Amino acid sequence: MDTQKHSEVHPKACIIANPIYDTVFKKLMENERIAKFFLSTVLEQQVVSVDVRPQEFTYKKAQKPDPAPADIGYSIFRIDFMATIETSQGEQKKVLIEVQKSHDEDDLMRFRSYLGEQYKKIDKVNGVEIVLPITTIYVLGFNLADINSPCVRVERVYVDMINKESIAARAPFIEKLTHNSYVIQAKRITDKRCSTRLDKLLSLFEQDHFVSAESKIGKQYLRPSDDEEIQFITSLLHEIIADPKDREEIEKEEEAMRIIDDLYGKKNREQKQIIEEQAKALEEKDKVLEEKDKVIEGQDKVIEGQDKVIEGQAKEIAELKQLLKKS
């Protein structure tokens, strides 16, 4: 996209903080009204109440000239909610909802590690210890290959392996050992759709229309909305970008991400290039070996043909000897 387009502010645009940044997203999720709206809209279920759990959120300046990620203080942002959900049957159930944000696909193992920690947790509901079912929501700052949808739901399906039929019933044992997931790809959100409440929520995360060509912390929100919840969120996002202290925190995060990308993005790209070159060399080697195999196979066929000729000649000689003996 033309960077000049990014720097031109639309006269009717509302300038908001980019919620893909952890600093901004944290402030949104700490607001109970926004958290309930976000979870209800993504899960497509009525969230009656939410209890926010402690989250991981650290950014500190590196003290070394060539710092490791731990020295920079970059970490995945994650936040947990114990939520009360009202089902379509009118029943209320409590679930543990884990929201994780990541800018980098390499964070996969940390996602798995943290999810393992969640499965070991025992919660208390009304003073009674209980293991809650888990639902995960991932907000990604990168694109997944071959998945073009900006928002994907990954569900579990019970199947009777004997009758090959779906099972509608749900067992608490299975529910607590497996989980549904929702994946939001911020970079795949476009302004082509804005009809449903989910479309309107996702539009806030759209990675476009930045105020500055050099920075992505502030962007123009060009969609007028009559939805009170969207208006409430955009109002808060505008306050965040307008507050000098909040803006400074977002800039620190942006700088940390830039350092990570400069230091390790380049290394990863170089390693990827080396791997691709090695793979190409092996492929060429395989082609050479394949050609050699074809040559050898051809030679074997020639030899086989010669053996047949010799065998035929030997047979003829043997027959001639028999004739000579008789004569």
C-alpha positions in Angstrom: 0.0 0.0 0.0 1.2 3.5 -0.8 2.7 5.0 2.3 1.4 8.5 1.3 -2.1 7.2 1.8 -1.2 6.3 5.4 -0.1 9.8 6.2 -3.2 11.6 4.9 -5.8 12.0 7.7 -9.4 11.8 6.6 -11.4 14.8 7.8 -14.2 12.6 9.2 -11.9 9.9 10.7 -11.7 9.2 14.4 -8.0 8.7 15.4 -7.7 5.6 17.7 -4.9 3.6 19.2 -4.1 0.4 17.4 -5.5 -2.4 19.6 -3.0 -5.0 18.2 -0.5 -3.5 20.6 -0.5 -5.2 24.0 -0.5 -1.9 25.9 -3.7 -0.9 24.2 -5.4 -4.4 24.3 -4.7 -4.7 28.0 -6.5 -1.5 28.7 -9.5 -2.6 26.7 -9.7 -6.0 28.4 -9.4 -4.5 31.9 -12.7 -2.7 31.2 -15.4 -5.2 32.2 -18.0 -3.8 29.7 -15.6 -4.1 26.8 -14.3 -7.5 27.9 -17.9 -8.9 28.0 -18.6 -7.4 24.6 -15.4 -8.8 23.1 -15.9 -12.3 24.5 -19.7 -12.5 23.7 -19.1 -11.3 20.1 -16.2 -13.7 19.4 -17.8 -16.7 21.2 -21.3 -15.9 19.9 -22.6 -16.7 23.4 -24.0 -14.5 26.1 -21.3 -13.7 28.6 -23.1 -12.8 31.9 -20.0 -11.9 33.9 -16.2 -12.0 33.7 -13.5 -12.2 36.4 -10.2 -10.9 35.0 -7.1 -13.0 36.1 -3.5 -11.8 36.4 -1.8 -11.5 33.0 1.7 -11.5 31.6 2.8 -8.1 30.3 6.4 -6.9 30.4 8.4 -4.5 28.4 11.8 -3.1 29.5 14.7 -1.5 27.8 17.6 -3.7 26.8 20.9 -3.0 28.7 23.2 -4.9 26.3 24.4 -3.9 22.8 23.3 -7.3 21.4 20.5 -8.3 23.8 18.6 -11.6 23.9 14.8 -11.5 23.9 14.7 -12.0 27.7 17.0 -8.9 28.1 14.7 -6.8 26.0 11.8 -8.0 28.1 9.4 -8.8 25.3 6.8 -11.4 26.2 3.5 -12.7 24.9 0.6 -10.9 26.2 -2.0 -13.2 27.8 -5.0 -12.6 29.9 -7.4 -15.1 31.5 -11.1 -14.7 32.4 -13.3 -16.9 34.5 -16.5 -16.2 32.7 -20.1 -17.1 33.3 -21.8 -18.0 30.0 -25.5 -18.4 29.4 -26.2 -21.2 27.0 -28.9 -21.3 24.3 -30.9 -23.5 26.7 -30.9 -20.7 29.3 -28.4 -22.5 31.6 -25.4 -20.8 33.1 -21.9 -22.4 33.1 -18.5 -21.2 34.1 -15.5 -21.5 31.8 -11.9 -20.4 31.8 -11.3 -18.2 28.7 -7.6 -17.7 27.8 -6.8 -14.8 25.4 -3.3 -14.7 23.9 -1.8 -12.2 21.5 1.3 -12.7 19.5 3.2 -10.8 16.8 5.3 -13.8 15.8 4.6 -17.3 14.6 7.6 -18.6 16.6 5.6 -18.1 19.8 3.8 -21.4 19.1 5.8 -23.4 21.7 5.1 -20.7 24.4 1.4 -21.0 23.6 1.6 -24.7 24.1 3.5 -24.4 27.3 1.1 -21.9 28.8 -1.9 -23.9 27.7 -0.3 -26.9 29.6 -0.1 -24.7 32.7 -3.8 -23.9 32.4 -4.8 -27.5 32.2 -3.2 -28.1 35.6 -5.2 -25.3 37.3 -7.9 -26.0 39.9 -10.3 -23.1 40.4 -12.8 -22.3 43.1 -16.5 -21.7 42.4 -18.6 -20.8 45.4 -15.8 -22.2 47.6 -15.7 -25.5 45.8 -12.6 -26.6 44.0 -13.4 -27.5 40.4 -11.6 -28.0 37.1 -13.1 -25.7 34.5 -13.4 -26.3 30.7 -11.0 -24.1 28.7 -11.7 -22.0 25.6 -8.8 -20.2 23.9 -8.8 -17.0 21.8 -5.7 -16.1 19.8 -5.2 -12.7 18.3 -2.4 -12.9 15.8 -0.3 -10.1 14.3 0.8 -12.4 11.4 -1.0 -14.4 8.8 -1.5 -18.2 8.8 -0.6 -19.8 5.5 -3.7 -21.0 3.5 -6.2 -19.6 6.1 -7.7 -16.5 4.5 -10.5 -15.9 7.0 -9.8 -13.1 9.6 -11.7 -15.0 12.3 -11.8 -18.8 12.6 -13.5 -21.1 15.0 -12.0 -24.5 15.7 -14.6 -26.8 17.3 -14.6 -30.3 18.7 -17.0 -32.8 17.3 -18.1 -36.0 19.1 -18.3 -38.9 16.6 -19.5 -42.5 17.3 -16.8 -44.5 15.6 -19.1 -47.6 15.4 -22.1 -46.0 13.8 -20.2 -43.1 12.2 -22.7 -40.6 13.6 -22.3 -37.3 15.4 -23.1 -37.3 19.2 -25.0 -34.3 20.5 -24.4 -35.0 24.2 -21.4 -33.6 26.0 -19.3 -35.3 28.7 -17.6 -33.2 31.4 -14.6 -35.5 31.4 -14.0 -34.9 27.6 -14.9 -31.2 27.9 -12.2 -30.6 30.5 -9.5 -32.5 28.5 -10.2 -30.8 25.1 -11.1 -27.3 24.1 -12.5 -25.0 21.4 -10.3 -22.3 19.9 -10.9 -19.0 18.1 -8.2 -17.4 15.9 -8.3 -13.8 14.8 -5.8 -12.7 12.1 -5.5 -9.0 12.3 -3.7 -8.6 9.0 -6.5 -10.3 7.1 -9.3 -8.0 8.3 -10.5 -5.7 5.5 -13.1 -3.0 5.2 -15.2 -5.0 2.7 -17.6 -6.3 5.4 -19.3 -4.5 8.2 -22.7 -6.0 8.5 -22.6 -8.1 11.6 -21.5 -7.3 15.1 -18.4 -9.5 14.7 -17.5 -7.5 11.5 -17.7 -4.3 13.5 -15.6 -5.6 16.4 -13.0 -6.9 14.0 -12.9 -3.6 12.1 -11.2 -2.1 15.2 -8.2 -4.4 14.7 -7.9 -3.7 10.9 -4.2 -3.0 10.1 -4.7 -0.2 7.7 -5.2 3.6 7.5 -2.3 4.5 9.8 -1.8 8.1 10.7 1.9 7.9 10.1 3.9 6.0 7.5 6.6 5.4 10.1 4.4 4.1 13.0 1.4 1.9 13.4 0.4 2.9 16.9 -2.3 5.3 15.7 -4.8 4.8 12.9 -7.9 6.3 11.4 -11.2 4.6 12.1 -13.3 5.5 9.1 -16.4 3.5 9.7 -19.4 5.3 11.2 -21.2 3.0 13.7 -24.5 3.2 15.4 -23.5 0.4 17.7 -23.2 1.8 21.3 -20.5 -0.8 22.2 -18.3 0.1 19.2 -18.8 3.8 19.9 -17.7 3.2 23.6 -14.6 1.2 22.5 -13.5 3.8 19.9 -14.0 6.5 22.4 -11.6 4.7 24.8 -9.1 4.0 22.0 -9.1 7.7 21.2 -8.5 8.6 24.8 -5.5 6.2 24.9 -3.8 7.6 21.8 -4.4 11.1 23.1 -2.9 10.5 26.5 0.9 11.3 26.5 1.7 8.6 29.1 -0.3 5.9 27.3 1.2 6.9 24.0 4.7 6.7 25.5 4.0 3.1 26.7 2.8 2.1 23.2 5.9 3.7 21.7 8.1 1.6 24.1 6.4 -1.5 23.0 6.7 -0.6 19.3 10.5 0.0 19.8 10.8 -3.3 21.6 9.2 -5.1 18.6 11.4 -3.2 16.2 14.5 -4.3 18.1 13.3 -7.9 18.1 12.6 -7.8 14.4 15.9 -6.1 13.6 18.0 -8.6 15.7 16.1 -11.8 15.2 14.0 -11.3 12.2 17.1 -10.8 10.0 18.7 -13.9 11.6 15.6 -16.0 11.0 15.4 -14.8 7.4 19.0 -15.7 6.9 18.5 -19.1 8.5 15.5 -19.7 6.3 17.4 -18.7 3.2 20.2 -21.2 4.2 17.7 -24.0 4.7 16.0 -23.2 1.4 19.4 -23.3 -0.4 20.3 -26.6 1.3 17.0 -28.0 0.3 17.5 -26.8 -3.3 21.0 -28.4 -3.3 19.6 -31.7 -2.0 16.9 -31.5 -4.7 19.5 -31.0 -7.4 21.6 -33.9 -6.0 18.5 -36.1 -6.0 17.9 -35.2 -9.7 21.5 -36.1 -10.5 21.2 -39.4 -8.7 17.9 -40.1 -10.4 19.5 -39.5 -13.8 22.4 -41.8 -12.9 19.9 -44.4 -11.8 18.2 -44.1 -15.2 21.5 -44.5 -17.0 22.4 -47.5 -14.9 18.9 -48.9 -15.5 19.4 -48.4 -19.3 22.8 -50.1 -19.1 21.3 -53.0 -17.2 18.7 -53.4 -20.0 21.4 -53.4 -22.7 23.4 -56.0 -20.7 20.2 -58.0 -20.3 19.6 -57.8 -24.0 23.2 -58.9 -24.7 22.8 -61.8 -22.3 19.8 -62.9 -24.2 21.6 -62.7 -27.5 24.6 -64.7 -26.1 22.1 -67.2 -24.6 20.5 -67.6 -28.0 23.8 -68.0 -29.7 24.9 -70.6 -27.2 21.7 -72.5 -27.8 22.3 -72.4 -31.6 25.9 -73.7 -31.1 24.6 -76.5 -28.9 22.1 -77.5 -31.6 24.8 -77.5 -34.3 27.0 -79.7 -32.2 24.1 -82.2 -31.8 23.7 -82.2 -35.6 27.4 -82.8 -36.2 27.4 -85.7 -33.8 24.5 -87.3 -35.6 26.1 -86.8 -39.0 
